[in-house]
Amino acid sequence: MNEQGVHSAAGEQSPDRHEIYDEDGVIRADYVARIGAAIADRDTLYLKEHVASLHESELGDLIESLQPEQRHVLVRLLGEDFDYAALTEVDEAIRREIVDDLPNEKVAEGLEELDSDDAVYILEDLDEQDQEDILAKLPFTERIRLRRSLDYPEDTAGRRMQTEFVAVPPFWSVGQTIDYMREEDNLPDSFAQIFVIDPTFRLLGAVDLDRILRSKREIKIETIMHETSHPIPAEMDQEEAAQLVEQYDLLSAAVVDQNDRLVGVLTIDDVVDMIQEEAEEDIMRLGGVGDEELSDDVASTVRSRFPWLMVNLGTAVLASMVIGLFDATIQQMVALAVLMPIVASMGGNAGTQTLTVTVRALATRDLDIYNAARIIRREFMVGFINGVLFAFVVGLLAYAWFGNGQLGLVIAAAMVINMLAAGLAGILLPLLLDKINVDPAIASAVFVTTVTDVVGFFAFLGLAGWWFGLI
């Protein structure tokens, strides 16, 4: 990330956090109002004193809190003092809105100050023509680095990696390595490891900085290096890469190409961002809202939500068709119409509980072929026990409501059946979708809801019709 020392050198001090955020961590309305007034007055000195020195995440929060027209003016007034790293902290729609408003020359100048992973994060959302134009305005070395990262598929380690790293040959001494780190200008701002490579850039190992500092200057690097812990292929999905770093408690991880040549490094801040991004993606997909963001306009939000609402309409029609099979039964016993939503609703909620746990376990690789049978048995028993418990409660409710003990027994039996179906659907459907390489986070919720609605209505109305001789 961009160093805040650039601003501190000008004698500016970052505002205290309590001046920016309230006790709940929400940006203060009075702070936003003061900044908004300064923007309206074109008070450049005030903005450079109170905004330019903000941490990139704080500046990102401020930008998201401002009105669209205020954002553009703020960026222009800050000029060279605007920290482009803040664009990695805002929604994609806001980021594109700001970048599209700036000349490509200014964007190129801003990206030149960023680490490669942050620059790629901003560039990847732009149109191909703008990408090429901005890249053409960057120095040759920087241009090659960014283009190499952009060539990797989206959501892979290669796209998320930082291409700035420290690498030395194995025959160097500790003293030579220390001198190199002190004298070389084109090194990352911060790093925890030094990688060891051969003349073809093939990864041989790594040395932690603490090992360097504790070794004598004349000792060769090859004698203190260790094998790199789990180098990450550049083509690996970013979620798998993050899980690998998390599993082995790595502060940074080498990224290698198909020939085991070192091409970049994943740092812990990148991994945290990837984990958060993947978690948000899973939650959004479970809700059927795709890649929607808060800053999206009405049209794009409608486009994001409409397809899955249409699918839900289809499943709702299917459930209604099941009810239609028993229309005569319902007409003869109106109490069935009153009680049947309880069975379907309880099944739907139980299925959603199981589904949420299952999708998360699949995403974190905690659920696999070795423990799947045990987890399925567990969910079956949970569904059965919850079904029995709520059958007792709902049966008593039906008896107290309508004074009909037989109706209470019918709805109790239907509750047990649907809770069992909900538990099994909540785990088996995501497992099946994962097996056929369909993201269970996207499709599972609709199918599980359909199962619980159809089974719930069919079980309750079917049992009632049979028990009371209505069919």
C-alpha positions as CSV (number, residue, x, y, z in Angstrom):
1,M,0.0,0.0,0.0
2,N,1.0,3.6,-0.4
3,E,3.1,5.0,2.4
4,Q,1.5,7.8,4.4
5,G,4.9,9.3,5.0
6,V,4.5,11.2,1.8
7,H,1.9,13.4,3.5
8,S,3.7,13.5,6.8
9,A,6.7,15.0,5.2
10,A,4.7,18.0,4.3
11,G,4.1,18.7,8.0
12,E,0.5,17.4,7.9
13,Q,-0.9,15.2,10.7
14,S,-3.7,12.7,10.1
15,P,-6.9,13.6,12.0
16,D,-7.6,11.6,15.1
17,R,-9.7,8.5,14.5
18,H,-12.4,9.8,16.9
19,E,-12.6,12.9,14.8
20,I,-13.6,10.8,11.8
21,Y,-15.6,7.9,13.3
22,D,-18.1,7.6,16.0
23,E,-18.1,4.9,18.7
24,D,-19.8,2.4,16.3
25,G,-17.1,2.8,13.7
26,V,-19.4,4.8,11.4
27,I,-17.9,7.9,9.8
28,R,-19.2,11.1,11.5
29,A,-21.8,13.1,9.8
30,D,-20.3,16.4,11.1
31,Y,-16.9,15.4,9.7
32,V,-18.4,14.7,6.3
33,A,-20.3,18.0,6.5
34,R,-17.1,19.9,7.2
35,I,-15.3,18.3,4.3
36,G,-18.3,18.9,2.1
37,A,-18.3,22.6,3.0
38,A,-14.6,22.8,2.2
39,I,-15.2,21.2,-1.1
40,A,-18.0,23.7,-1.9
41,D,-15.7,26.6,-0.9
42,R,-12.8,25.1,-2.9
43,D,-10.7,25.3,0.3
44,T,-7.7,23.4,-1.0
45,L,-5.6,24.2,2.1
46,Y,-8.2,22.8,4.5
47,L,-8.7,19.7,2.4
48,K,-4.9,19.0,2.2
49,E,-4.6,19.4,5.9
50,H,-7.7,17.3,6.9
51,V,-8.0,14.8,4.0
52,A,-4.7,14.3,2.2
53,S,-3.1,12.8,5.3
54,L,-5.8,10.2,5.9
55,H,-5.1,6.5,5.7
56,E,-6.3,5.0,2.4
57,S,-9.1,3.1,4.1
58,E,-10.3,6.3,5.9
59,L,-10.1,8.2,2.7
60,G,-12.1,5.4,1.0
61,D,-14.8,5.7,3.7
62,L,-15.0,9.4,3.2
63,I,-15.3,9.2,-0.6
64,E,-18.2,6.7,-0.2
65,S,-19.9,9.1,2.2
66,L,-19.7,12.1,-0.2
67,Q,-22.1,12.9,-3.0
68,P,-21.0,11.9,-6.5
69,E,-20.3,15.5,-7.6
70,Q,-18.3,16.2,-4.4
71,R,-16.1,13.2,-5.0
72,H,-14.9,14.5,-8.4
73,V,-14.2,18.0,-7.0
74,L,-12.3,16.5,-4.0
75,V,-10.0,14.5,-6.3
76,R,-9.3,17.5,-8.5
77,L,-8.6,19.8,-5.6
78,L,-6.2,17.4,-3.9
79,G,-4.3,16.9,-7.2
80,E,-1.0,15.2,-6.6
81,D,-1.9,14.7,-2.9
82,F,-4.7,12.4,-3.7
83,D,-3.8,8.8,-2.6
84,Y,-5.0,6.5,-5.4
85,A,-4.7,3.6,-3.0
86,A,-8.0,4.8,-1.6
87,L,-9.7,3.7,-4.8
88,T,-9.1,0.1,-3.7
89,E,-11.2,0.7,-0.6
90,V,-14.4,1.8,-2.4
91,D,-17.1,0.1,-4.4
92,E,-16.4,-0.8,-8.0
93,A,-19.1,1.6,-9.3
94,I,-17.6,4.5,-7.3
95,R,-14.1,3.6,-8.4
96,R,-15.0,3.6,-12.1
97,E,-16.9,6.8,-11.7
98,I,-13.9,8.6,-10.3
99,V,-11.4,7.1,-12.7
100,D,-13.6,7.8,-15.8
101,D,-13.7,11.4,-14.7
102,L,-9.9,11.8,-14.7
103,P,-7.6,12.1,-17.7
104,N,-5.7,8.9,-18.4
105,E,-2.5,10.8,-17.9
106,K,-3.5,11.6,-14.3
107,V,-4.5,8.0,-13.6
108,A,-1.2,6.8,-14.9
109,E,0.7,9.1,-12.7
110,G,-1.3,8.0,-9.7
111,L,-0.9,4.3,-10.4
112,E,2.8,4.7,-10.8
113,E,3.0,5.4,-7.0
114,L,1.1,2.3,-6.1
115,D,2.2,-1.3,-5.5
116,S,1.4,-3.5,-8.5
117,D,-1.4,-5.4,-6.8
118,D,-3.3,-2.2,-6.0
119,A,-2.7,-0.8,-9.5
120,V,-4.0,-4.0,-11.1
121,Y,-7.1,-3.8,-8.8
122,I,-7.9,-0.4,-10.3
123,L,-7.0,-1.2,-13.9
124,E,-8.9,-4.5,-14.2
125,D,-12.3,-2.8,-14.0
126,L,-11.6,-0.4,-16.8
127,D,-12.4,-0.8,-20.5
128,E,-9.7,-2.5,-22.5
129,Q,-9.0,0.7,-24.5
130,D,-8.5,2.8,-21.3
131,Q,-6.3,0.0,-19.9
132,E,-4.0,0.1,-22.9
133,D,-3.9,3.9,-23.0
134,I,-3.0,4.1,-19.3
135,L,-0.4,1.3,-19.5
136,A,1.2,3.0,-22.5
137,K,1.9,6.1,-20.3
138,L,3.7,4.1,-17.6
139,P,7.4,3.4,-17.5
140,F,8.4,0.2,-19.4
141,T,9.2,-1.9,-16.4
142,E,6.0,-1.0,-14.5
143,R,4.0,-1.5,-17.7
144,I,5.4,-5.1,-18.2
145,R,4.7,-6.0,-14.5
146,L,1.1,-4.8,-14.7
147,R,0.4,-6.3,-18.0
148,R,1.7,-9.7,-16.8
149,S,-0.7,-9.6,-13.8
150,L,-3.6,-8.6,-16.0
151,D,-2.9,-11.5,-18.4
152,Y,-3.8,-13.9,-15.6
153,P,-7.5,-14.9,-15.3
154,E,-9.7,-12.9,-12.9
155,D,-9.9,-14.2,-9.3
156,T,-6.6,-16.1,-9.6
157,A,-3.4,-15.7,-7.4
158,G,-1.6,-14.2,-10.4
159,R,-4.1,-11.4,-10.7
160,R,-4.0,-10.6,-7.0
161,M,-0.2,-11.0,-6.4
162,Q,2.3,-8.2,-5.9
163,T,5.1,-8.3,-8.5
164,E,7.5,-6.3,-6.3
165,F,9.6,-8.6,-4.2
166,V,13.2,-9.2,-3.1
167,A,15.1,-12.1,-4.7
168,V,18.8,-12.9,-4.5
169,P,21.0,-15.8,-5.7
170,P,22.0,-18.6,-3.3
171,F,25.8,-17.8,-3.5
172,W,25.4,-14.3,-2.1
173,S,26.5,-13.7,1.5
174,V,24.4,-12.3,4.2
175,G,26.5,-9.1,4.0
176,Q,25.9,-8.7,0.3
177,T,22.2,-9.2,0.8
178,I,22.0,-6.6,3.5
179,D,23.9,-4.1,1.4
180,Y,21.6,-4.8,-1.5
181,M,18.5,-4.1,0.6
182,R,20.1,-0.8,1.8
183,E,21.2,0.5,-1.5
184,E,18.6,-0.7,-4.1
185,D,15.9,1.8,-4.7
186,N,13.4,-0.4,-6.6
187,L,12.4,-2.6,-3.7
188,P,9.0,-3.0,-2.0
189,D,8.2,-0.6,0.8
190,S,7.8,-3.6,3.2
191,F,8.5,-7.3,3.0
192,A,9.0,-10.2,5.4
193,Q,10.9,-12.7,3.3
194,I,13.8,-12.7,0.8
195,F,13.4,-15.3,-2.0
196,V,16.3,-17.3,-3.4
197,I,16.3,-17.9,-7.1
198,D,18.6,-19.4,-9.8
199,P,19.7,-17.5,-12.9
200,T,16.4,-18.4,-14.7
201,F,14.4,-17.0,-11.8
202,R,13.4,-20.6,-10.7
203,L,12.4,-20.5,-7.1
204,L,14.9,-22.3,-4.8
205,G,13.8,-21.2,-1.3
206,A,13.4,-18.3,1.0
207,V,15.0,-16.6,4.0
208,D,13.1,-14.8,6.7
209,L,14.4,-11.3,7.6
210,D,14.9,-12.3,11.2
211,R,17.3,-15.1,10.1
212,I,19.2,-12.6,8.0
213,L,19.6,-10.2,11.0
214,R,20.8,-13.1,13.2
215,S,23.4,-14.4,10.8
216,K,27.0,-13.2,10.3
217,R,27.8,-11.3,7.2
218,E,30.1,-13.9,5.6
219,I,27.5,-16.7,5.8
220,K,26.1,-17.8,2.4
221,I,22.4,-17.4,1.8
222,E,22.1,-21.0,0.6
223,T,23.2,-22.3,4.0
224,I,20.4,-20.5,5.9
225,M,17.6,-20.6,3.4
226,H,14.7,-22.9,3.7
227,E,12.4,-24.5,1.1
228,T,9.6,-22.1,0.3
229,S,6.5,-23.1,2.2
230,H,3.9,-24.1,-0.3
231,P,4.5,-21.9,-3.4
232,I,1.2,-20.9,-5.0
233,P,0.7,-21.5,-8.8
234,A,-0.3,-18.2,-10.5
235,E,-3.3,-19.9,-12.1
236,M,-4.7,-21.1,-8.7
237,D,-8.1,-19.7,-7.7
238,Q,-7.7,-16.9,-5.2
239,E,-10.0,-18.6,-2.7
240,E,-7.8,-21.7,-2.7
241,A,-4.7,-19.6,-2.5
242,A,-6.1,-17.8,0.6
243,Q,-7.0,-21.1,2.2
244,L,-3.5,-22.3,1.7
245,V,-2.0,-19.2,3.3
246,E,-4.5,-19.5,6.2
247,Q,-3.8,-23.2,6.7
248,Y,-0.1,-22.9,7.0
249,D,-0.1,-19.5,8.8
250,L,2.0,-17.8,6.2
251,L,2.8,-14.1,6.3
252,S,3.6,-14.1,2.6
253,A,3.7,-16.7,-0.1
254,A,5.6,-17.0,-3.3
255,V,3.7,-17.1,-6.5
256,V,5.2,-19.2,-9.3
257,D,4.4,-19.8,-13.0
258,Q,4.1,-23.2,-14.8
259,N,7.9,-23.5,-14.9
260,D,8.3,-22.8,-11.1
261,R,9.7,-19.3,-11.8
262,L,9.1,-16.7,-9.2
263,V,6.6,-14.1,-10.6
264,G,5.2,-12.5,-7.5
265,V,4.2,-12.7,-3.9
266,L,0.9,-12.8,-2.0
267,T,1.1,-10.8,1.2
268,I,-1.1,-11.2,4.3
269,D,-3.1,-8.0,3.5
270,D,-3.9,-9.4,0.0
271,V,-5.1,-12.6,1.6
272,V,-7.3,-10.8,4.1
273,D,-8.9,-8.9,1.2
274,M,-9.4,-12.1,-0.8
275,I,-11.0,-13.9,2.2
276,Q,-13.4,-11.0,2.8
277,E,-14.2,-10.8,-0.9
278,E,-15.0,-14.5,-1.2
279,A,-17.1,-14.4,2.0
280,E,-19.1,-11.5,0.7
281,E,-19.5,-13.2,-2.7
282,D,-20.9,-16.4,-1.1
283,I,-23.3,-14.3,1.0
284,M,-24.5,-12.4,-2.0
285,R,-25.0,-15.5,-4.1
286,L,-26.9,-17.2,-1.3
287,G,-29.3,-14.2,-1.5
288,G,-29.4,-14.4,-5.3
289,V,-28.1,-10.9,-5.8
290,G,-24.9,-11.7,-7.8
291,D,-22.1,-9.1,-7.6
292,E,-24.3,-6.2,-6.6
293,E,-22.8,-3.3,-4.6
294,L,-24.4,-0.5,-2.5
295,S,-23.3,2.1,-5.0
296,D,-25.0,0.5,-8.0
297,D,-27.7,2.4,-9.7
298,V,-31.3,1.3,-10.0
299,A,-31.0,-0.3,-13.4
300,S,-28.0,-2.4,-12.6
301,T,-29.5,-3.5,-9.3
302,V,-32.7,-4.6,-11.1
303,R,-30.6,-6.5,-13.7
304,S,-28.8,-8.3,-10.8
305,R,-31.9,-9.4,-8.9
306,F,-34.4,-10.0,-11.7
307,P,-33.1,-13.4,-13.0
308,W,-33.2,-15.1,-9.6
309,L,-36.6,-13.6,-8.7
310,M,-37.8,-15.1,-12.0
311,V,-36.5,-18.5,-10.9
312,N,-38.2,-18.1,-7.6
313,L,-41.4,-17.3,-9.4
314,G,-41.1,-20.6,-11.2
315,T,-40.6,-22.5,-8.0
316,A,-43.5,-20.6,-6.3
317,V,-45.7,-21.7,-9.2
318,L,-44.7,-25.3,-8.7
319,A,-45.6,-25.1,-5.0
320,S,-48.9,-23.5,-6.0
321,M,-49.6,-26.4,-8.4
322,V,-49.1,-28.8,-5.5
323,I,-51.7,-26.8,-3.5
324,G,-54.0,-26.8,-6.5
325,L,-54.0,-30.7,-6.4
326,F,-55.8,-30.4,-3.0
327,D,-58.1,-27.5,-3.7
328,A,-61.2,-29.6,-3.0
329,T,-59.7,-30.8,0.3
330,I,-59.0,-27.2,1.4
331,Q,-62.5,-26.1,0.5
332,Q,-63.9,-28.8,2.8
333,M,-61.6,-27.9,5.7
334,V,-60.6,-24.3,5.8
335,A,-58.3,-24.8,8.7
336,L,-55.9,-26.5,6.4
337,A,-55.4,-23.2,4.5
338,V,-54.6,-21.5,7.8
339,L,-52.1,-24.0,9.0
340,M,-50.2,-25.1,5.8
341,P,-47.9,-22.0,5.7
342,I,-46.5,-23.0,9.1
343,V,-45.3,-26.4,7.8
344,A,-43.7,-24.9,4.7
345,S,-42.1,-22.0,6.5
346,M,-40.6,-24.1,9.3
347,G,-39.1,-26.4,6.7
348,G,-37.8,-23.5,4.7
349,N,-36.0,-22.0,7.7
350,A,-34.6,-25.4,8.8
351,G,-33.3,-26.0,5.2
352,T,-31.7,-22.6,5.1
353,Q,-29.9,-23.3,8.3
354,T,-28.4,-26.5,7.0
355,L,-27.7,-25.0,3.6
356,T,-25.8,-22.1,5.1
357,V,-23.5,-24.4,7.2
358,T,-23.0,-26.7,4.2
359,V,-22.1,-24.0,1.7
360,R,-19.7,-22.5,4.1
361,A,-18.1,-25.8,4.8
362,L,-17.7,-26.5,1.1
363,A,-16.1,-23.1,0.6
364,T,-13.6,-23.7,3.3
365,R,-13.0,-27.3,2.3
366,D,-14.1,-28.5,5.7
367,L,-16.6,-30.8,4.1
368,D,-15.3,-33.6,1.8
369,I,-15.8,-37.2,0.9
370,Y,-14.2,-38.4,4.1
371,N,-16.7,-36.8,6.5
372,A,-19.7,-36.2,4.2
373,A,-21.5,-39.4,5.3
374,R,-21.1,-38.5,9.0
375,I,-22.4,-34.9,8.4
376,I,-25.4,-36.3,6.4
377,R,-26.3,-38.6,9.3
378,R,-26.0,-35.7,11.7
379,E,-28.3,-33.5,9.7
380,F,-30.8,-36.3,9.4
381,M,-30.9,-36.7,13.1
382,V,-31.0,-32.9,13.7
383,G,-34.0,-32.7,11.3
384,F,-35.7,-35.6,12.9
385,I,-35.3,-34.3,16.5
386,N,-36.3,-30.7,15.6
387,G,-39.2,-32.2,13.6
388,V,-40.5,-34.1,16.7
389,L,-40.0,-31.1,19.0
390,F,-41.8,-28.7,16.8
391,A,-44.4,-31.3,15.9
392,F,-45.4,-31.4,19.5
393,V,-45.6,-27.6,19.7
394,V,-47.5,-27.1,16.4
395,G,-49.8,-30.1,17.2
396,L,-50.8,-28.4,20.5
397,L,-51.2,-25.1,18.7
398,A,-53.6,-26.6,16.1
399,Y,-55.6,-28.4,18.8
400,A,-55.9,-25.2,20.9
401,W,-56.8,-23.1,17.8
402,F,-59.3,-25.3,16.1
403,G,-60.3,-27.8,18.9
404,N,-59.4,-30.7,16.7
405,G,-56.9,-33.3,18.1
406,Q,-56.8,-35.2,14.8
407,L,-55.8,-32.1,12.9
408,G,-53.0,-31.6,15.5
409,L,-51.7,-35.1,14.8
410,V,-51.8,-34.6,11.0
411,I,-49.8,-31.3,11.1
412,A,-47.4,-32.9,13.6
413,A,-46.7,-35.8,11.2
414,A,-46.3,-33.4,8.3
415,M,-43.9,-31.3,10.4
416,V,-41.6,-34.3,11.0
417,I,-41.6,-35.2,7.4
418,N,-40.8,-31.7,6.1
419,M,-38.1,-31.1,8.7
420,L,-36.4,-34.3,7.7
421,A,-36.7,-33.3,4.0
422,A,-35.3,-29.9,4.8
423,G,-32.2,-31.2,6.6
424,L,-31.4,-33.7,3.8
425,A,-32.1,-31.2,1.0
426,G,-29.9,-28.6,2.8
427,I,-26.9,-30.8,2.7
428,L,-27.4,-33.2,-0.3
429,L,-28.3,-30.5,-2.9
430,P,-25.2,-28.4,-2.3
431,L,-23.0,-31.6,-2.3
432,L,-24.6,-32.6,-5.6
433,L,-24.2,-29.2,-7.2
434,D,-20.5,-29.1,-6.0
435,K,-20.0,-32.5,-7.5
436,I,-21.1,-31.4,-11.0
437,N,-19.0,-28.2,-10.7
438,V,-22.0,-25.8,-10.1
439,D,-21.4,-23.2,-7.4
440,P,-23.7,-24.3,-4.6
441,A,-23.9,-20.8,-3.3
442,I,-25.7,-19.7,-6.4
443,A,-28.3,-22.4,-7.0
444,S,-28.9,-24.2,-3.7
445,A,-31.2,-21.7,-2.0
446,V,-33.8,-21.8,-4.7
447,F,-33.8,-25.6,-4.9
448,V,-33.9,-26.1,-1.1
449,T,-36.8,-23.7,-0.8
450,T,-38.7,-25.6,-3.6
451,V,-38.1,-28.9,-1.9
452,T,-39.4,-27.7,1.5
453,D,-42.4,-26.0,0.0
454,V,-43.5,-28.9,-2.2
455,V,-42.8,-31.6,0.4
456,G,-44.4,-29.5,3.2
457,F,-47.6,-28.8,1.2
458,F,-47.9,-32.3,-0.2
459,A,-47.3,-34.0,3.1
460,F,-49.7,-31.8,5.1
461,L,-52.5,-31.7,2.6
462,G,-52.0,-35.3,1.5
463,L,-52.1,-36.6,5.0
464,A,-55.1,-34.5,5.9
465,G,-57.0,-35.6,2.9
466,W,-56.3,-39.2,3.6
467,W,-56.9,-39.0,7.4
468,F,-60.2,-37.2,7.1
469,G,-61.3,-39.0,4.0
470,L,-61.5,-35.8,1.9
471,I,-59.7,-37.3,-1.1
